Every structure is written in structure tokens, then in C-alpha cells.
Amino acid sequence: MGASSLQTPWHSCHPILLKVDLSLADGLLPTLATGLIMTRTSDYECALTRAAAVQAMAADKGFDWTDPNGALDKVREETNEVVDLVSALGVAARGAADAGIVRGPRGVQARGRLDEEVGDLLFAVVNVARLTGVDPASALGRATAKFGRRFAEVERIARRRGLPMPGTELAPLDRIWDEVKSREG
């Protein structure tokens, strides 16, 4: 899948991200750094689609795996890096802020490393999506909607069973989750 094949989702995701053909200006060819222009919004909007487009631009220049297996290996590698970093930092179940890793200069540095590694993992997952023909933004949107439906049902059942949320341990809520999931098939 080349950059040109991403043109429709690229432009339809948000009209704020534009791929620019710089070959028309001063004989320059587009690069990963200069071939994309961000307008009217932050860099964070539509990041999944932007990541896929950047990857497709690299692929158009021959920098790509021949099949998704290489990208899946990269996902495993990045996952292991995140696991190792979370373990080393002692990130508590409630998140980095509660674990205290964001306090002081070392904490800020550690938080930055964790942020970078999670970003690398997300980027690798987008590559798997791109190489398998899945639009990452649409797939994440559907997964988020599915989670929302299921979680709303978990809340409804927990309320009916007299289980306060918050205030109920995860295990009984997880069993309800499994019930809800099994009903969907």
C-alpha cells in the first residue's frame, strides 16, 4: 500500500492534515519530515492516520516489510520494551502518577521514556494495520464503540446486582464482562 492509496482515508479523516507534493517546488522530493503539513489543529488529531501515511511514504521509498510478519515482530519487540520499562519503573495498577514516577527530574525522564516506548508500540501496531489493509483509525473507532457498549452493559448488570462502581473488586466485574462478551458471540 503506497502513500497514494492512503489519499482517501488521509483526507477524509480530518481535512486538517495534508500530504504535499513537494516535487513541484524547486525540484525537491517529499520526505517524511517535509512531505506533511499540519494545519488548524494539534499534531495529535488523527495521529493514527498520519502514522499510516508516514509509513506508506517510507514504503514508497522501499523502506518496508514484505509482509505483516515483520511488523508483528516489531510489535512484540516494542511490547517487551514497554513491559520491561513498566516493571523497572514500578508503575502501579492505577497508573504512572500514582506510582510516583513523574515526581522530580528522574521521574520526568522516566515518564518521557515510557511515553516514547508506548508511542513506538502504537506506531508498530499501525504498521500491522497498514500492511493488512486495515484502516487503524476506523478499527480503533469500532473497538472503542464495542468497549463502550460492553462497559455500559457491565454497569447495568452490576447496578442490578447491587455491586457499586467504583467499590467492587475487578474480579466480579471481569466475570460480568465475560458474560456480556459471550452474549455478543
N, C-alpha and C positions, 0 to 999 in steps of 0.2 A: 504494500500500500504506500504510495508516494504522497508527497505534500499536496499534489493536485487533487488526489482522491479525497482529501480531507476538506476541500473547499466548501462543500455544502454544510457539513456539521460545524466547521470552523466559523462560518459567517452566520449560521442560524443560531448558534449557541448564545451569542451576545454580539450585537453589532459593534461592540467596543474594541474587539481585537481584530486587527487587520494584518494579513500577510502581504508584504510589499515586494514587488518585483523590482529589485534594485539594479537589474541588468540594464535597465533603460537609462539609468543615471550614471554618467561618467564611466560607462563600461564596467561598473562594479557588479560582482555577482552577489546574490543574497547569501548571508551567512547566518548561523544560528544566533549570533549576537545582534546583527543589524537587520535581519530579514523580517523582524516582527516589530510592530509599533503598538504600544498600548495607548488608548485614548479614553478620556472621560470616566475612568474608574481606576481602582487599585489593581495591582498585579495579581491579586488573589482571586478576583472574579474569573470564573470559567477556567480555573487552573488545570483541570483535567483535560480539557480540550486543547489548551495551549501546550501542555506537556506532550500530547499525542501529535500535535502539529510540529513541534520541535523535533521529536523523534522521527517523524516522517521526513522532515527536511534532511536530517542526518542520513536516513535510509536512502534518500535520493542521491546522496553523495557516496553511497556504498558502505556506510558505517551502520551495519545492521546484522542481526542474526538471520540465518536462512530459514529458521522455523521457530515456533514458540518455545521449544525446549531450552534454548539458551537463555531466553528471558525468564523462564521459570526457574532455572538455576540461579539467576541473579536475584529473583525474589527470595529464594531460600537463603542465599548469602546475606542479603540485606535484613531478612527476618532474624537470622542468627546474630547479626551485629546489634540489632535493637534489643534482642533478648539479653545478650551479654551486657549491654550498657545499662539496661533497666536493672539487671541483677547487681551489677557493680555499684550503681548509684543507690540501691536500696529504695527504689520508688515504691511507695506504699500503694495499697489497693485503691485508695481514694485519689491518687494522682500525685504528680510531682510537687505541687505546692504544699500538700500535707506532709510529704516526706522530708521537707526542709531542704531539698536540693537547689532551690532557687535563691537561697539566702547567701549573701556575701559574694565576693569575686569568684571563688571556686564554684559556687553553686550556679552562678550565672553562666560560667563557662560550661559546666556540666549540662545545664539546661539547653544551651546552644548546641552542644554535641548531640543530645537526644533529639532536638528539633531537626537537626540536619539529617540524622540517620532515619528518622521516621519519614522525612521528606524523600530521601533516597528510596525507601521501601515503597512509598506511594508512586514514585516515578517508575520504578521497576514494574509495579502492578499495571500501570497504564501501558507500559510496553507490551505486556502479555495481552492486554485487551486489544491494542492496535494490531498486533501480529495475528490475532484470532478473528479479526473483523468485528470486534465488539466496540461500540461507542462507549467509552468509560463514563462520561457524564450521564448518559441515559441509563446505563447499567446501575450506577450508584443511585440515581434518582429512583429507579424501580426498587432497589434493595432498601432504600430509606423508607419508601412508602410501605413496603411489605413489613418492615420492622415496626413502623408506626401503627399499622393495622393490628399486628400481633400484640404489641405492647398495650394498646387500648383494650384489647380483649383480656389480657392478663390483669389489668387494673380492674376491669368489670368483674371478673371472676373472683379476684382477691377481695374486693369490696363485698361481694355476695357471700363469701365465706368468712367474713369478719377479720380478714388479715389486713392490718393497717400498712399503708405505703406512704412514707417510709415507716419502718418499725418492724418489718418482718424480715427474717433471715433470707439470704439469697436462695438456699436450697428449696424451700417450699415454692418460692416464686418461679424458680427454674423448672420445677415439676409442672407448674401451671403452664409455663412457656411450652414445654414439650407436649402437653395436652393440646394446646392451641395449634401448634405446628402440625401435629399428627392429624388434626381435623382438616387442615388445608390440603393434605395429601402430598 
